[in-house]
């Protein structure tokens, strides 16, 4: 996904994100308000909200409950560790006003591959339970990081297995959070 692509959101969530970008650009162009917009790609890590996928999956794995997924698990995501997002936010302060930058993890994996990684880092075996695909869910996401790399110096550093190991450790013992 390239920042310059024509966006056509298929969910209310996507529409509100695009509207926010447009408002930032409008206030910059019309009133000189300095602003950049950042597109985060599937952020995870310690202290993740309890309603987010990896948190839900890990709690199910650790409790021996089925891991519920939407669809067959072949959808792909560009998972991004929270520390890399924070680095990108700091770097964005040197970005071009009015610009939009992707902040992603730098690779994409299927949901089933991510669950296999969760099994590896948690030592638990997943019992996967498939549910119907949710309306408006994007099948594949993958951030093109060229612009953020070239203009901001953004480079994600935390691999999926390392990040999931840190999130698992936090869920098992919150005092270990990084």
Secondary structure in CASP SS format (residue, H / E / C, confidence):
PFRMAT SS
TARGET T0000
AUTHOR 0000-0000-0000
METHOD secondary structure of the structure
MODEL  1
X C 1.00
X C 1.00
X C 1.00
X C 1.00
X C 1.00
X C 1.00
X C 1.00
X C 1.00
X C 1.00
X C 1.00
X C 1.00
X H 1.00
X H 1.00
X H 1.00
X H 1.00
X H 1.00
X H 1.00
X H 1.00
X H 1.00
X H 1.00
X H 1.00
X H 1.00
X H 1.00
X H 1.00
X H 1.00
X H 1.00
X H 1.00
X H 1.00
X H 1.00
X H 1.00
X H 1.00
X C 1.00
X C 1.00
X C 1.00
X C 1.00
X C 1.00
X E 1.00
X E 1.00
X E 1.00
X E 1.00
X C 1.00
X C 1.00
X E 1.00
X E 1.00
X C 1.00
X C 1.00
X C 1.00
X C 1.00
X C 1.00
X C 1.00
X C 1.00
X C 1.00
X H 1.00
X H 1.00
X H 1.00
X H 1.00
X H 1.00
X H 1.00
X H 1.00
X H 1.00
X H 1.00
X H 1.00
X H 1.00
X C 1.00
X C 1.00
X C 1.00
X E 1.00
X E 1.00
X E 1.00
X E 1.00
X C 1.00
X C 1.00
X C 1.00
X C 1.00
X C 1.00
X E 1.00
X E 1.00
X C 1.00
X C 1.00
X E 1.00
X E 1.00
X H 1.00
X H 1.00
X H 1.00
X H 1.00
X H 1.00
X H 1.00
X H 1.00
X H 1.00
X H 1.00
X H 1.00
X H 1.00
X H 1.00
X H 1.00
X C 1.00
X C 1.00
X C 1.00
X C 1.00
X C 1.00
X E 1.00
X E 1.00
X E 1.00
X E 1.00
X C 1.00
X C 1.00
X C 1.00
X C 1.00
X C 1.00
X E 1.00
X E 1.00
X H 1.00
X H 1.00
X H 1.00
X H 1.00
X H 1.00
X H 1.00
X H 1.00
X H 1.00
X H 1.00
X H 1.00
X H 1.00
X H 1.00
X C 1.00
X C 1.00
X C 1.00
X C 1.00
X C 1.00
X E 1.00
X E 1.00
X E 1.00
X E 1.00
X C 1.00
X C 1.00
X C 1.00
X C 1.00
X C 1.00
X C 1.00
X C 1.00
X C 1.00
X E 1.00
X C 1.00
X C 1.00
X C 1.00
X C 1.00
X C 1.00
X H 1.00
X H 1.00
X H 1.00
X H 1.00
X H 1.00
X H 1.00
X H 1.00
X C 1.00
X C 1.00
X C 1.00
X C 1.00
X C 1.00
X C 1.00
X C 1.00
X H 1.00
X H 1.00
X H 1.00
X H 1.00
X H 1.00
X H 1.00
X H 1.00
X H 1.00
X H 1.00
X H 1.00
X H 1.00
X H 1.00
X H 1.00
X C 1.00
X H 1.00
X H 1.00
X H 1.00
X C 1.00
X C 1.00
END
